[in-house]
Amino acid sequence: MKFWRRNWYYIGGILFVVLAFIMGLWGSNHMSKLQIILVFSWMGMLMHQFEEYAFPGGFPIISNMAGLGETEHPERYPLNARQSFLSNTIFCYLSYIIPICFPNLIWMGACQVLAGVWQLPGHGIAMNLRLKSKYNPGLASTAFLQTPVAIYYIWYVCTTMPDKASQLWWGIPGSILMLLLTFIVPILFMKDKNSPYPFEDRELYGYNKEHVLALWEERKAAKASKEGK
């Protein structure tokens, strides 16, 4: 378990490659079209996680410091390594795999694919504004993998099974609930400024280390100035 916790995003990257071979050599002939789309959606999430934590990486400190405003212990608060592992593997994998097993439940599939779409404004707008940048780890996979797959899923359902297209609307609140249960709730219950599960340096500073550290110092100085008043 310790090995998995420390390397889950690399294992996810390997799983992405394995799924690519499975889908290319076997899956496309033995799975329904809906299942194929949903598998690709899961693959998009695997690549999204790899981009955030492995290459170029650096999402933990960006999220804690720039996204959530923590300046004292951004290496372990509010996100920490254990919470991140559980959210991105156990909880996230289940929320992506279950819809693949029940492809005819369109509302469930819509929840799955739309969960990735919500990452686009988060990474593409909110996080970039906070970082004063044009890119942050996770944006590329969201823009070029998760969002196109979601658009295709919606188009496929609307054009081939219009009688079930109304279920797509349930994907909006369902995907938000899915993100809350998978990521937000675990953070709320597992956040701890003294957590014994800090992120390692390779996870913290994968992307644009100098810019992130400079922004960190800027945020700490601004906080100290505000408290001094």
MDAnalysis code that builds the backbone (N, CA, C; Angstrom):
import MDAnalysis as mda
import numpy as np

u = mda.Universe.empty(687, n_residues=229, atom_resindex=np.repeat(np.arange(229), 3), trajectory=True)
u.add_TopologyAttr("name", ["N", "CA", "C"] * 229)
u.add_TopologyAttr("resid", np.arange(1, 230))
u.add_TopologyAttr("resname", ["MET", "LYS", "PHE", "TRP", "ARG", "ARG", "ASN", "TRP", "TYR", "TYR", "ILE", "GLY", "GLY", "ILE", "LEU", "PHE", "VAL", "VAL", "LEU", "ALA", "PHE", "ILE", "MET", "GLY", "LEU", "TRP", "GLY", "SER", "ASN", "HIS", "MET", "SER", "LYS", "LEU", "GLN", "ILE", "ILE", "LEU", "VAL", "PHE", "SER", "TRP", "MET", "GLY", "MET", "LEU", "MET", "HIS", "GLN", "PHE", "GLU", "GLU", "TYR", "ALA", "PHE", "PRO", "GLY", "GLY", "PHE", "PRO", "ILE", "ILE", "SER", "ASN", "MET", "ALA", "GLY", "LEU", "GLY", "GLU", "THR", "GLU", "HIS", "PRO", "GLU", "ARG", "TYR", "PRO", "LEU", "ASN", "ALA", "ARG", "GLN", "SER", "PHE", "LEU", "SER", "ASN", "THR", "ILE", "PHE", "CYS", "TYR", "LEU", "SER", "TYR", "ILE", "ILE", "PRO", "ILE", "CYS", "PHE", "PRO", "ASN", "LEU", "ILE", "TRP", "MET", "GLY", "ALA", "CYS", "GLN", "VAL", "LEU", "ALA", "GLY", "VAL", "TRP", "GLN", "LEU", "PRO", "GLY", "HIS", "GLY", "ILE", "ALA", "MET", "ASN", "LEU", "ARG", "LEU", "LYS", "SER", "LYS", "TYR", "ASN", "PRO", "GLY", "LEU", "ALA", "SER", "THR", "ALA", "PHE", "LEU", "GLN", "THR", "PRO", "VAL", "ALA", "ILE", "TYR", "TYR", "ILE", "TRP", "TYR", "VAL", "CYS", "THR", "THR", "MET", "PRO", "ASP", "LYS", "ALA", "SER", "GLN", "LEU", "TRP", "TRP", "GLY", "ILE", "PRO", "GLY", "SER", "ILE", "LEU", "MET", "LEU", "LEU", "LEU", "THR", "PHE", "ILE", "VAL", "PRO", "ILE", "LEU", "PHE", "MET", "LYS", "ASP", "LYS", "ASN", "SER", "PRO", "TYR", "PRO", "PHE", "GLU", "ASP", "ARG", "GLU", "LEU", "TYR", "GLY", "TYR", "ASN", "LYS", "GLU", "HIS", "VAL", "LEU", "ALA", "LEU", "TRP", "GLU", "GLU", "ARG", "LYS", "ALA", "ALA", "LYS", "ALA", "SER", "LYS", "GLU", "GLY", "LYS"])
u.atoms.positions = np.array([
    [0.825, -1.205, 0.000],
    [0.000, 0.000, 0.000],
    [0.864, 1.260, 0.000],
    [1.983, 1.230, 0.777],
    [2.869, 2.384, 0.836],
    [3.457, 2.688, -0.537],
    [3.852, 1.640, -1.248],
    [4.403, 1.817, -2.593],
    [3.358, 2.428, -3.522],
    [2.121, 1.929, -3.443],
    [1.030, 2.445, -4.281],
    [0.762, 3.909, -3.938],
    [0.757, 4.240, -2.655],
    [0.481, 5.619, -2.242],
    [1.530, 6.582, -2.774],
    [2.768, 6.140, -2.834],
    [3.837, 7.019, -3.291],
    [3.975, 7.066, -4.810],
    [3.399, 6.096, -5.501],
    [3.615, 6.007, -6.944],
    [2.324, 5.825, -7.738],
    [1.167, 6.158, -7.148],
    [-0.107, 5.868, -7.790],
    [-0.247, 6.534, -9.159],
    [0.316, 7.722, -9.341],
    [0.170, 8.430, -10.621],
    [1.042, 7.804, -11.706],
    [2.195, 7.216, -11.320],
    [2.989, 6.469, -12.288],
    [2.279, 5.176, -12.672],
    [1.694, 4.517, -11.674],
    [0.923, 3.301, -11.950],
    [-0.265, 3.637, -12.849],
    [-0.899, 4.795, -12.610],
    [-1.992, 5.242, -13.468],
    [-1.520, 5.475, -14.885],
    [-0.300, 5.991, -15.047],
    [0.248, 6.184, -16.387],
    [0.458, 4.863, -17.101],
    [0.940, 3.857, -16.358],
    [1.098, 2.515, -16.936],
    [-0.258, 1.940, -17.298],
    [-1.247, 2.157, -16.425],
    [-2.599, 1.677, -16.704],
    [-3.151, 2.312, -17.967],
    [-2.833, 3.581, -18.192],
    [-3.252, 4.262, -19.412],
    [-2.707, 3.537, -20.650],
    [-1.428, 3.183, -20.606],
    [-0.807, 2.482, -21.738],
    [-1.442, 1.110, -21.931],
    [-1.677, 0.388, -20.826],
    [-2.301, -0.936, -20.905],
    [-3.694, -0.835, -21.521],
    [-4.468, 0.150, -21.069],
    [-5.816, 0.334, -21.610],
    [-5.769, 0.707, -23.090],
    [-4.758, 1.462, -23.496],
    [-4.626, 1.831, -24.908],
    [-4.439, 0.581, -25.772],
    [-3.609, -0.349, -25.298],
    [-3.406, -1.596, -26.034],
    [-4.660, -2.458, -26.003],
    [-5.299, -2.542, -24.845],
    [-6.517, -3.350, -24.734],
    [-7.602, -2.836, -25.673],
    [-7.800, -1.522, -25.681],
    [-8.837, -0.948, -26.535],
    [-8.497, -1.088, -28.011],
    [-7.217, -0.969, -28.347],
    [-6.820, -1.082, -29.745],
    [-6.863, -2.506, -30.272],
    [-6.526, -3.489, -29.435],
    [-6.426, -4.870, -29.891],
    [-7.659, -5.718, -29.594],
    [-8.478, -5.271, -28.631],
    [-9.590, -6.116, -28.208],
    [-10.877, -5.345, -27.942],
    [-10.780, -4.277, -27.203],
    [-11.973, -3.592, -26.700],
    [-12.926, -3.086, -27.755],
    [-12.401, -2.556, -28.847],
    [-13.275, -1.960, -29.854],
    [-14.198, -2.978, -30.504],
    [-13.835, -4.262, -30.441],
    [-14.663, -5.312, -31.035],
    [-15.515, -6.056, -30.019],
    [-15.285, -5.849, -28.743],
    [-15.990, -6.608, -27.714],
    [-16.758, -5.735, -26.725],
    [-16.733, -4.431, -26.936],
    [-17.440, -3.520, -26.043],
    [-18.408, -2.667, -26.851],
    [-19.457, -2.200, -26.192],
    [-20.397, -1.321, -26.873],
    [-19.748, 0.039, -27.108],
    [-20.332, 0.811, -28.011],
    [-19.775, 2.125, -28.320],
    [-19.768, 3.021, -27.074],
    [-20.806, 2.941, -26.278],
    [-20.861, 3.739, -25.059],
    [-19.744, 3.358, -24.098],
    [-19.502, 2.059, -23.966],
    [-18.427, 1.614, -23.083],
    [-17.073, 2.088, -23.577],
    [-16.875, 2.058, -24.877],
    [-15.612, 2.517, -25.453],
    [-15.379, 3.991, -25.120],
    [-16.417, 4.790, -25.291],
    [-16.291, 6.217, -24.984],
    [-15.969, 6.424, -23.519],
    [-16.642, 5.682, -22.651],
    [-16.440, 5.841, -21.211],
    [-15.052, 5.363, -20.775],
    [-14.530, 4.336, -21.441],
    [-13.158, 3.902, -21.154],
    [-12.176, 4.998, -21.548],
    [-12.413, 5.608, -22.713],
    [-11.541, 6.708, -23.136],
    [-11.632, 7.888, -22.165],
    [-12.809, 8.097, -21.608],
    [-12.975, 9.155, -20.621],
    [-12.125, 8.862, -19.386],
    [-12.135, 7.607, -18.948],
    [-11.304, 7.207, -17.815],
    [-9.821, 7.369, -18.150],
    [-9.445, 7.006, -19.361],
    [-8.064, 7.177, -19.789],
    [-7.671, 8.653, -19.759],
    [-8.611, 9.526, -20.124],
    [-8.350, 10.954, -20.045],
    [-8.084, 11.398, -18.613],
    [-8.825, 10.841, -17.669],
    [-8.607, 11.164, -16.259],
    [-7.255, 10.632, -15.777],
    [-6.877, 9.438, -16.213],
    [-5.577, 8.891, -15.840],
    [-4.443, 9.793, -16.328],
    [-4.575, 10.288, -17.555],
    [-3.555, 11.177, -18.084],
    [-3.589, 12.530, -17.366],
    [-4.776, 12.959, -16.988],
    [-4.925, 14.204, -16.229],
    [-4.175, 14.104, -14.902],
    [-4.329, 12.988, -14.215],
    [-3.631, 12.781, -12.947],
    [-2.125, 12.701, -13.150],
    [-1.697, 12.034, -14.231],
    [-0.271, 11.929, -14.525],
    [0.318, 13.310, -14.796],
    [-0.424, 14.135, -15.514],
    [0.037, 15.491, -15.819],
    [0.141, 16.329, -14.544],
    [-0.808, 16.159, -13.644],
    [-0.815, 16.945, -12.415],
    [0.306, 16.557, -11.451],
    [0.568, 15.259, -11.312],
    [1.470, 14.796, -10.255],
    [2.821, 14.268, -10.743],
    [2.915, 13.822, -11.997],
    [4.151, 13.203, -12.469],
    [4.884, 14.074, -13.480],
    [4.271, 14.358, -14.608],
    [4.916, 15.162, -15.645],
    [3.915, 16.102, -16.302],
    [4.096, 17.416, -16.229],
    [5.225, 18.066, -15.547],
    [5.096, 18.087, -14.029],
    [3.900, 17.821, -13.480],
    [3.713, 17.743, -12.035],
    [3.683, 19.099, -11.359],
    [3.583, 19.072, -10.043],
    [3.563, 20.297, -9.259],
    [2.191, 20.748, -8.823],
    [1.171, 19.940, -9.089],
    [-0.188, 20.339, -8.746],
    [-0.427, 20.502, -7.244],
    [0.130, 19.639, -6.369],
    [-0.197, 19.751, -4.938],
    [0.065, 21.134, -4.351],
    [1.254, 21.675, -4.564],
    [1.548, 22.969, -3.957],
    [0.803, 24.095, -4.669],
    [0.587, 23.926, -5.972],
    [-0.183, 24.928, -6.711],
    [-1.605, 24.980, -6.178],
    [-2.185, 23.814, -5.940],
    [-3.550, 23.748, -5.433],
    [-3.633, 24.294, -4.016],
    [-2.740, 23.833, -3.152],
    [-2.775, 24.260, -1.752],
    [-2.460, 25.739, -1.585],
    [-1.440, 26.191, -2.294],
    [-0.988, 27.557, -2.114],
    [-1.779, 28.550, -2.955],
    [-1.815, 28.330, -4.260],
    [-2.488, 29.280, -5.142],
    [-4.007, 29.109, -5.125],
    [-4.447, 27.857, -5.136],
    [-5.882, 27.609, -5.196],
    [-6.598, 27.782, -3.873],
    [-5.990, 27.289, -2.795],
    [-6.659, 27.285, -1.496],
    [-6.059, 28.267, -0.493],
    [-5.029, 28.998, -0.903],
    [-4.518, 30.096, -0.086],
    [-3.668, 29.728, 1.103],
    [-3.169, 28.499, 1.178],
    [-2.332, 28.092, 2.310],
    [-0.886, 28.539, 2.077],
    [-0.304, 29.247, 3.027],
    [1.064, 29.727, 2.886],
    [2.021, 29.132, 3.916],
    [1.493, 28.544, 4.976],
    [2.357, 28.012, 6.030],
    [2.789, 26.575, 5.777],
    [1.838, 25.722, 5.394],
    [2.153, 24.300, 5.191],
    [1.552, 23.780, 3.882],
    [1.867, 24.396, 2.747],
    [1.263, 23.949, 1.483],
    [1.752, 22.587, 1.029],
    [2.782, 22.062, 1.694],
    [3.272, 20.731, 1.327],
    [2.414, 19.616, 1.911],
    [1.455, 19.975, 2.798],
    [0.628, 18.947, 3.431],
    [-0.770, 19.417, 3.818],
    [-1.141, 20.642, 3.463],
    [-2.431, 21.175, 3.904],
    [-2.965, 22.184, 2.892],
    [-4.273, 22.122, 2.550],
    [-5.283, 21.140, 2.967],
    [-5.093, 19.751, 2.316],
    [-4.595, 19.716, 1.055],
    [-4.339, 18.416, 0.440],
    [-3.104, 17.798, 1.064],
    [-3.156, 16.500, 1.300],
    [-1.958, 15.769, 1.710],
    [-1.844, 14.505, 0.881],
    [-0.723, 13.830, 0.980],
    [-0.441, 12.696, 0.106],
    [-1.434, 11.547, 0.275],
    [-1.855, 11.277, 1.514],
    [-2.791, 10.168, 1.737],
    [-4.163, 10.484, 1.150],
    [-4.664, 11.689, 1.427],
    [-5.969, 12.080, 0.893],
    [-5.946, 12.077, -0.627],
    [-4.865, 12.591, -1.196],
    [-4.755, 12.650, -2.651],
    [-4.755, 11.255, -3.259],
    [-4.051, 10.345, -2.619],
    [-4.008, 8.960, -3.085],
    [-5.396, 8.326, -3.060],
    [-6.090, 8.453, -1.944],
    [-7.410, 7.840, -1.820],
    [-8.409, 8.460, -2.793],
    [-8.382, 9.776, -2.921],
    [-9.332, 10.453, -3.800],
    [-9.103, 10.091, -5.260],
    [-7.837, 10.060, -5.665],
    [-7.517, 9.868, -7.078],
    [-7.474, 8.416, -7.514],
    [-7.456, 7.489, -6.570],
    [-7.457, 6.077, -6.957],
    [-8.761, 5.395, -6.532],
    [-8.898, 5.087, -5.263],
    [-10.060, 4.331, -4.795],
    [-11.368, 5.009, -5.189],
    [-11.548, 6.258, -4.793],
    [-12.811, 6.943, -5.039],
    [-12.997, 7.276, -6.521],
    [-11.949, 7.819, -7.135],
    [-12.055, 8.232, -8.531],
    [-12.189, 7.033, -9.474],
    [-11.383, 5.999, -9.263],
    [-11.464, 4.828, -10.134],
    [-12.862, 4.213, -10.092],
    [-13.435, 4.113, -8.904],
    [-14.775, 3.546, -8.785],
    [-15.799, 4.393, -9.537],
    [-15.692, 5.713, -9.408],
    [-16.664, 6.595, -10.058],
    [-16.533, 6.570, -11.575],
    [-15.393, 6.135, -12.085],
    [-15.209, 6.020, -13.536],
    [-15.505, 4.612, -14.044],
    [-15.162, 3.598, -13.255],
    [-15.342, 2.214, -13.704],
    [-16.798, 1.775, -13.640],
    [-17.521, 2.167, -12.594],
    [-18.918, 1.744, -12.446],
    [-19.771, 2.130, -13.655],
    [-19.687, 3.368, -14.172],
    [-20.478, 3.698, -15.377],
    [-20.107, 2.850, -16.590],
    [-18.845, 2.428, -16.681],
    [-18.431, 1.565, -17.794],
    [-19.163, 0.228, -17.720],
    [-19.410, -0.237, -16.508],
    [-20.106, -1.521, -16.315],
    [-21.600, -1.416, -16.578],
    [-22.143, -0.189, -16.536],
    [-23.574, 0.014, -16.763],
    [-23.783, 1.110, -17.820],
    [-23.346, 0.842, -19.049],
    [-23.363, 1.879, -20.083],
    [-24.749, 2.370, -20.474],
    [-25.776, 1.557, -20.266],
    [-27.126, 1.966, -20.645],
    [-27.736, 2.986, -19.689],
    [-27.106, 3.171, -18.543],
    [-27.544, 4.216, -17.621],
    [-26.888, 5.520, -18.061],
    [-27.521, 6.192, -18.999],
    [-26.940, 7.378, -19.622],
    [-26.623, 8.459, -18.607],
    [-27.482, 8.615, -17.623],
    [-27.237, 9.657, -16.622],
    [-25.940, 9.412, -15.864],
    [-25.636, 8.125, -15.646],
    [-24.405, 7.787, -14.930],
    [-23.184, 8.077, -15.799],
    [-23.289, 7.731, -17.078],
    [-22.197, 8.028, -17.996],
    [-21.984, 9.522, -18.144],
    [-23.094, 10.276, -18.152],
    [-22.994, 11.735, -18.253],
    [-22.276, 12.313, -17.029],
    [-22.560, 11.765, -15.861],
    [-21.865, 12.206, -14.650],
    [-20.364, 11.985, -14.794],
    [-20.012, 10.839, -15.361],
    [-18.604, 10.496, -15.494],
    [-17.874, 11.446, -16.443],
    [-18.419, 11.644, -17.646],
    [-17.714, 12.458, -18.634],
    [-17.722, 13.943, -18.274],
    [-18.817, 14.421, -17.684],
    [-18.899, 15.844, -17.342],
    [-18.012, 16.206, -16.161],
    [-17.674, 15.222, -15.321],
    [-16.765, 15.495, -14.200],
    [-15.426, 16.002, -14.718],
    [-15.028, 15.518, -15.886],
    [-13.788, 15.993, -16.482],
    [-13.913, 17.389, -17.058],
    [-15.092, 17.709, -17.583],
    [-15.300, 19.016, -18.198],
    [-15.185, 20.139, -17.174],
    [-15.656, 19.895, -15.949],
    [-15.579, 20.926, -14.912],
    [-14.141, 21.302, -14.591],
    [-13.194, 20.441, -14.962],
    [-11.787, 20.755, -14.729],
    [-11.328, 21.902, -15.636],
    [-12.000, 22.081, -16.770],
    [-11.540, 23.075, -17.744],
    [-11.591, 24.503, -17.204],
    [-12.733, 24.983, -16.694],
    [-12.713, 26.340, -16.121],
    [-11.835, 26.428, -14.871],
    [-11.747, 25.319, -14.124],
    [-10.915, 25.331, -12.929],
    [-9.441, 25.532, -13.267],
    [-8.946, 24.726, -14.219],
    [-7.542, 24.826, -14.612],
    [-7.303, 25.968, -15.597],
    [-8.224, 26.114, -16.552],
    [-7.992, 27.068, -17.628],
    [-8.222, 28.515, -17.248],
    [-9.095, 28.766, -16.264],
    [-9.406, 30.147, -15.896],
    [-8.984, 30.445, -14.458],
    [-9.648, 29.793, -13.497],
    [-9.417, 30.117, -12.090],
    [-7.965, 29.936, -11.675],
    [-7.400, 28.756, -11.959],
    [-6.032, 28.493, -11.509],
    [-5.015, 29.360, -12.237],
    [-5.215, 29.581, -13.524],
    [-4.286, 30.434, -14.262],
    [-4.310, 31.869, -13.756],
    [-5.484, 32.353, -13.395],
    [-5.567, 33.703, -12.843],
    [-4.832, 33.789, -11.514],
    [-4.991, 32.759, -10.691],
    [-4.322, 32.758, -9.390],
    [-2.807, 32.662, -9.550],
    [-2.368, 31.913, -10.547],
    [-0.938, 31.715, -10.770],
    [-0.323, 32.803, -11.639],
    [-1.168, 33.602, -12.273],
    [-0.705, 34.609, -13.229],
    [0.069, 33.938, -14.351],
    [-0.518, 32.868, -14.893],
    [0.141, 32.092, -15.939],
    [-0.864, 31.681, -17.009],
    [-0.356, 31.045, -18.068],
    [-1.208, 30.564, -19.149],
    [-1.382, 29.053, -19.100],
    [-0.634, 28.408, -18.225],
    [-0.704, 26.943, -18.124],
    [-0.489, 26.517, -16.678],
    [-1.115, 25.432, -16.302],
    [-0.829, 24.767, -15.039],
    [-1.066, 23.279, -15.245],
    [-0.375, 22.417, -14.500],
    [-0.475, 20.975, -14.729],
    [-1.893, 20.441, -14.566],
    [-2.371, 19.830, -15.622],
    [-3.733, 19.309, -15.654],
    [-4.560, 19.947, -16.748],
    [-4.139, 21.108, -17.217],
    [-4.910, 21.852, -18.214],
    [-4.907, 21.168, -19.577],
    [-3.758, 20.699, -20.030],
    [-3.650, 20.120, -21.369],
    [-4.538, 18.886, -21.538],
    [-4.472, 17.966, -20.574],
    [-5.270, 16.738, -20.672],
    [-6.759, 17.038, -20.583],
    [-7.121, 18.054, -19.809],
    [-8.523, 18.433, -19.712],
    [-9.026, 19.013, -21.026],
    [-8.208, 19.882, -21.629],
    [-8.615, 20.562, -22.856],
    [-8.617, 19.637, -24.069],
    [-7.636, 18.737, -24.137],
    [-7.459, 17.952, -25.357],
    [-7.883, 16.485, -25.244],
    [-8.215, 16.024, -24.036],
    [-8.673, 14.648, -23.877],
    [-10.057, 14.584, -23.233],
    [-10.178, 15.068, -22.022],
    [-11.424, 14.899, -21.278],
    [-12.596, 15.657, -21.917],
    [-12.382, 16.901, -22.263],
    [-13.475, 17.689, -22.829],
    [-13.930, 17.174, -24.198],
    [-13.026, 16.874, -25.139],
    [-13.475, 16.313, -26.427],
    [-14.239, 15.000, -26.279],
    [-13.785, 14.139, -25.363],
    [-14.489, 12.862, -25.147],
    [-15.894, 13.128, -24.615],
    [-16.035, 14.078, -23.708],
    [-17.351, 14.407, -23.156],
    [-18.274, 14.958, -24.245],
    [-17.739, 15.807, -25.097],
    [-18.537, 16.371, -26.196],
    [-18.993, 15.259, -27.130],
    [-18.086, 14.334, -27.423],
    [-18.443, 13.232, -28.308],
    [-19.511, 12.331, -27.675],
    [-19.388, 12.088, -26.368],
    [-20.383, 11.267, -25.667],
    [-21.766, 11.901, -25.780],
    [-21.848, 13.205, -25.540],
    [-23.127, 13.908, -25.615],
    [-23.674, 13.857, -27.041],
    [-22.804, 14.088, -28.010],
    [-23.233, 14.043, -29.422],
    [-23.732, 12.644, -29.785],
    [-23.025, 11.614, -29.349],
    [-23.400, 10.246, -29.691],
    [-24.760, 9.883, -29.109],
    [-24.974, 10.236, -27.857],
    [-26.259, 9.938, -27.219],
    [-27.388, 10.691, -27.913],
    [-27.180, 11.947, -28.208],
    [-28.241, 12.765, -28.835],
    [-28.589, 12.284, -30.237],
    [-27.611, 11.777, -30.971],
    [-27.852, 11.388, -32.362],
    [-28.269, 9.931, -32.534],
    [-27.877, 9.052, -31.635],
    [-28.184, 7.634, -31.812],
    [-29.273, 7.116, -30.875],
    [-29.509, 7.805, -29.788],
    [-30.554, 7.387, -28.854],
    [-31.249, 8.608, -28.263],
    [-31.931, 9.385, -29.124],
    [-32.572, 10.624, -28.664],
    [-33.606, 10.415, -27.557],
    [-34.159, 9.200, -27.469],
    [-35.133, 8.926, -26.417],
    [-34.505, 8.939, -25.029],
    [-33.177, 8.787, -24.970],
    [-32.476, 8.794, -23.683],
    [-31.676, 10.082, -23.459],
    [-31.716, 10.979, -24.424],
    [-30.901, 12.186, -24.342],
    [-31.257, 13.063, -23.146],
    [-32.512, 12.985, -22.708],
    [-32.920, 13.818, -21.565],
    [-32.158, 13.449, -20.293],
    [-31.646, 12.207, -20.241],
    [-30.879, 11.787, -19.064],
    [-29.566, 12.566, -18.929],
    [-29.105, 13.150, -20.040],
    [-27.849, 13.888, -20.005],
    [-27.895, 15.049, -19.016],
    [-29.087, 15.636, -18.863],
    [-29.212, 16.769, -17.951],
    [-28.877, 16.383, -16.512],
    [-29.163, 15.114, -16.170],
    [-28.851, 14.665, -14.819],
    [-27.347, 14.602, -14.584],
    [-26.596, 14.607, -15.669],
    [-25.152, 14.568, -15.537],
    [-24.566, 15.834, -14.938],
    [-25.289, 16.949, -15.062],
    [-24.772, 18.219, -14.531],
    [-24.726, 18.194, -13.006],
    [-25.871, 18.019, -12.335],
    [-25.783, 17.936, -10.865],
    [-25.051, 16.680, -10.406],
    [-25.203, 15.589, -11.183],
    [-24.556, 14.339, -10.794],
    [-23.040, 14.445, -10.823],
    [-22.483, 15.111, -11.833],
    [-21.034, 15.258, -11.926],
    [-20.494, 16.152, -10.820],
    [-21.262, 17.188, -10.470],
    [-20.851, 18.067, -9.370],
    [-20.838, 17.295, -8.057],
    [-21.883, 16.480, -7.843],
    [-21.940, 15.655, -6.648],
    [-20.797, 14.646, -6.631],
    [-20.495, 14.086, -7.787],
    [-19.408, 13.123, -7.897],
    [-18.075, 13.760, -7.503],
    [-17.819, 14.975, -7.959],
    [-16.583, 15.668, -7.616],
    [-16.539, 16.005, -6.131],
    [-17.681, 16.381, -5.593],
    [-17.739, 16.697, -4.165],
    [-17.394, 15.477, -3.315],
    [-18.019, 14.338, -3.639],
    [-17.802, 13.128, -2.853],
    [-16.411, 12.545, -3.062],
    [-15.880, 12.698, -4.274],
    [-14.588, 12.100, -4.598],
    [-13.422, 12.923, -4.090],
    [-13.532, 14.251, -4.169],
    [-12.383, 15.093, -3.842],
    [-12.626, 16.056, -2.669],
    [-13.720, 16.806, -2.706],
    [-13.924, 17.852, -1.704],
    [-14.176, 17.282, -0.314],
    [-15.089, 16.316, -0.200],
    [-15.402, 15.733, 1.112],
    [-14.174, 15.087, 1.752],
    [-13.383, 14.287, 1.005],
    [-12.176, 13.728, 1.621],
    [-11.204, 14.803, 2.125],
    [-11.100, 15.909, 1.387],
    [-10.223, 16.987, 1.842],
    [-10.715, 17.547, 3.168],
    [-12.022, 17.778, 3.258],
    [-12.590, 18.345, 4.470],
    [-12.373, 17.443, 5.680],
    [-12.483, 16.130, 5.474],
    [-12.362, 15.195, 6.586],
    [-10.919, 14.823, 6.903],
    [-10.016, 14.970, 5.934],
    [-8.649, 14.489, 6.137],
    [-7.610, 15.607, 6.204],
    [-8.031, 16.851, 6.101],
    [-7.056, 17.948, 6.163],
    [-6.480, 18.044, 7.571],
    [-5.164, 18.290, 7.642],
    [-4.474, 18.335, 8.931],
    [-3.136, 19.041, 8.720],
    [-2.948, 20.173, 9.383],
    [-1.702, 20.912, 9.225],
    [-0.505, 20.150, 9.764],
    [-0.766, 19.146, 10.584],
    [0.315, 18.308, 11.119],
    [0.276, 16.904, 10.524],
    [-0.290, 16.789, 9.347],
    [-0.418, 15.482, 8.709],
    [0.941, 14.811, 8.530],
    [1.037, 13.541, 8.847],
    [2.287, 12.804, 8.648],
    [2.460, 12.349, 7.199],
    [1.617, 12.872, 6.307],
    [1.665, 12.471, 4.899],
    [1.880, 13.677, 3.992],
    [3.047, 14.350, 4.126],
    [3.328, 15.475, 3.231],
    [3.664, 14.966, 1.833],
    [3.516, 15.832, 0.849],
    [3.928, 15.489, -0.503],
    [5.453, 15.554, -0.582],
    [6.035, 14.724, -1.434],
    [7.466, 14.750, -1.652],
    [7.819, 15.913, -2.585],
    [9.087, 16.315, -2.576],
    [9.515, 17.442, -3.401],
    [9.236, 17.208, -4.878],
    [9.393, 15.978, -5.332],
    [9.163, 15.687, -6.749],
    [7.703, 15.884, -7.126],
    [6.811, 15.815, -6.153],
    [5.392, 16.049, -6.397],
    [5.055, 17.534, -6.298],
    [5.787, 18.237, -5.449],
    [5.479, 19.648, -5.201],
    [5.993, 20.564, -6.299],
    [7.215, 20.318, -6.769],
    [7.866, 21.293, -7.631],
    [8.123, 20.780, -9.044],
    [7.202, 20.029, -9.572],
    [7.404, 19.504, -10.914],
    [7.294, 20.561, -11.994],
    [6.482, 21.580, -11.768],
    [6.230, 22.564, -12.820],
    [6.649, 23.963, -12.384],
    [7.536, 24.592, -13.144],
    [7.901, 25.996, -12.972],
    [8.200, 26.324, -11.507],
    [9.165, 25.627, -10.927],
    [9.476, 25.740, -9.508],
    [9.783, 27.171, -9.088],
    [10.568, 27.871, -9.895],
    [10.967, 29.229, -9.519],
    [9.755, 30.150, -9.415],
    [8.843, 30.041, -10.382],
    [7.660, 30.896, -10.380],
    [6.772, 30.579, -9.184],
    [6.599, 29.292, -8.896],
    [5.751, 28.886, -7.783],
    [6.335, 29.349, -6.455],
    [7.641, 29.182, -6.269],
    [8.278, 29.608, -5.023],
    [8.213, 31.131, -4.864],
    [8.387, 31.854, -5.959],
    [8.296, 33.313, -5.899],
    [6.883, 33.744, -5.519],
    [5.902, 33.056, -6.091],
    [4.515, 33.378, -5.769],
    [4.213, 33.034, -4.313],
    [4.791, 31.940, -3.843],
    [4.623, 31.528, -2.441],
    [5.159, 32.616, -1.508],
    [6.367, 33.107, -1.787],
    [6.952, 34.167, -0.967],
    [6.103, 35.433, -1.031],
    [5.570, 35.718, -2.197],
    [4.712, 36.896, -2.356],
    [3.453, 36.769, -1.512],
    [2.861, 35.569, -1.506],
    [1.646, 35.342, -0.721],
    [1.944, 35.417, 0.782],
    [3.088, 34.885, 1.196],
    [3.443, 34.935, 2.612],
    [3.692, 36.367, 3.058],
    [4.367, 37.150, 2.207],
    [4.622, 38.540, 2.545],
    [3.329, 39.339, 2.625],
    [2.431, 39.075, 1.704],
    [1.135, 39.779, 1.712],
    [0.336, 39.417, 2.954],
    [0.386, 38.143, 3.342],
    [-0.335, 37.706, 4.536],
    [0.252, 38.331, 5.787],
    [1.593, 38.380, 5.858],
    [2.252, 38.966, 7.026],
    [1.948, 40.455, 7.125],
    [1.924, 41.117, 5.993],
    [1.612, 42.545, 5.972],
    [0.195, 42.792, 6.433],
    [-0.726, 41.951, 5.977],
    [-2.126, 42.091, 6.361],
    [-2.325, 41.848, 7.852],
    [-1.628, 40.848, 8.386],
    [-1.742, 40.541, 9.804],
    [-1.093, 41.625, 10.656],
    [-0.040, 42.281, 10.088],
    [0.621, 43.342, 10.817],
    [-0.250, 44.565, 11.013],
    [-1.160, 44.755, 10.069],
    [-2.104, 45.874, 10.180],
    [-3.152, 45.596, 11.242],
])
